[in-house]
């Protein structure tokens, strides 16, 4: 039986496991490495099991230590969230906010609004990770992610951000002088389409359409394949073919006449992006203010 109030020792063990180092954990906790080592050894003695393997070069979890850390993780996260919530009462949100976001969502939603967010919360540090794969937020240590609704895991809390979105089929005026604009998606077979392959996917992304309440896909053909929306935009500007892009990405080129839209009647608005995060009883203050900021005006 462990003596009463072992929480400080449990927290000390968790920080050592996080850093894989007594020295780095001791610096964060503002104690000496020897005192920290004694605290963890006392915990191991009370539990009757070894939690850490120690060598002169590294510190690692034992099998029991890994299992113990996994079990206490949710509780420690709740404690941290509770302290974050108290911090909100005393001062503005602080700490590092880590957001995993698809590149298109970053361009449309994050890039235009990031200066205002940083100005509103000067004590908050933001780390953005542009990633078009379906990353595991928990394994990657992210606070939240932003993706299209169709890409979300079921066990996440998801809230819409950015309002409805719309895709457009575009090409240069010069391209349409050489190739008559398609009147239906089926006529895309006669066009050189700039295609998208998302990172980590073996499948080329089909072009999506909707007409009279019916959604459908078309597997287009073309000589150029990219894995990034901005590369596709550049290729379309260069006259290399037709591109399907989110309307905000192509908006300035459409206004300036550098690109022309086709198949307008087959590209209605649709539910766009969502900010999502693991379910938890208490949302950390730093994440709550980001979620609220991203949803302002909806």
Secondary structure, DSSP 4 states (H G I P E B T S, - for coil): -PPS--HHHHHHHHHHHHHT-HHHHHHHHTS-HHHHHHHHHHHHHHHTS--EEE-SS-EEE-HHHHHHHHHHHHHHHHHHHHHHHHHHHHSS--EEEEEEE-HHHIIIIIHHHHHHHHHH-TTEEEEEEE--S---HHHHT-SEEEEEGGG--TTEEEEEES--B-EEEEE-HHHHHHSPPPSSGGGGGGS-B-EE--TT-SSPBPEEEEETTEEEEE----S-EES-HHHHHHHHHTTS-BEEEEHHHHHHHHHHTSSEEE-GGG---B--EEEEEE--SS--HHHHHHHHHHTTT-
